[in-house]
Amino acid sequence: MERNNSSSLRRGLALLDAVTATTRSGGATLTELAQSVGVHKSSALRLLQPMTETGLVRVDHGRYVLGPRTAQLGRVYLDSVDLRALAQPTLRRLVERSGESVHLVLPDLPHMVYIDKIDGPGRVRMNSTIGSRQPSHSTGVGRAYLAFADADEVELVIAHGLTARTERTVTDPDEFRAGLAAARERGYVVDDIENEHDIRCVAAPVFDHTGVVAAAVSVSGLATRVSPDRFGPLGELVAAAGREISALLGAPAPSPSSVTPPSSREEQR
C-alpha cells in the first residue's frame, strides 16, 4: 500500500509540474496532461481533483492552470529565503571546481556589497571582505549585475563616474556600455585586472523569482593563475553556479544568458 501511495504521489507531482510548465501559455487540457505524464485520463482526473479542491490548480475554460495556493506557498518560501545560506553549497562546489576564491554580492549602486566570500586553496589577499563595498563599474561582479540591469541603473553608475582603479579600467561611457552588451551575450564578465592590480575575476549574474537580476557570483584569483586561457572554462563554471542559485530563488526559464536585455524590458513596461 505504501508503495502504491508513493507512486501516486510521484504521478501527482508530475502532473503539477506539467501544469506549471503550461500555465504561462494558457494551461493544458486533461487529455494533454494525462499524455504528458503517461497516465489514463481517469487517473489524471483523480490525482488533479484534490489539487483543485485545495487551490493548487484551477480549471479555466477546460484548461488546467496553477491556482492561488501556489502563490501563497511561493511567498512563504521566498520570505524564508536567506540568499547567503541558500547559495553556500553552490559556492563551495564552485571553489572546489575552480580552485579559486568565490564571492557572492548584492547591489548598492554605484557599489556592490560582498555578502559572502569563500577563499580558495591559495588564500589570495584581496580587497574583498564580507560586508565590504567595491565599485560596480570596475569589478566583474558589478558588471555582471549591470549587464542585465535596467538602463537607468547603468546610467546611474556612469553618471557617478567611471573612475580608473587600474590602468585597465574602462572609463569611456560608450566603451563601458558596449562591454556590458558583450557580457550579456556571453553570459559572464571578465575583470581583466581592472579593479585590483594582479587580480582577475570571472563573474555571472543571479536572478530572482521574477527573472530580474538580483545579485552576482564570481571566481577570483591571481592573474598568474586566472590566465586568459581559463576565461572560457571559468566563465562556464560561474555561469552555471549563477543559474543554480537563480533556480533556488525560483527564477523562471529561460536561462540567465537569454534574459531579456534591459532596453527591451523598458519597452515592455
Secondary structure, 3 states (H helix, E strand, C coil): CHHHHHHHHHHHHHHHHHHHHHHCCCCECHHHHHHHHCCCHHHHHHHHHHHHHHCCEEEECCEEEECHHHHHHHHHHHHHCCHHHHHHHHHHHHHHHHCCEEEEEEEECCEEEEEEEECCCCCCCCCCCCCCEEECCCCHHHHHHHCCCCHHHHHHHHHHCCCCCCCCCCCCHHHHHHHHHHHHHHCCEEEECCCCCCEEEEEEEEECCCCCEEEEEEEEEECCCCCHHHHHHHHHHHHHHHHHHHHHCCCCCCCHHHCCCHHHHHHHC
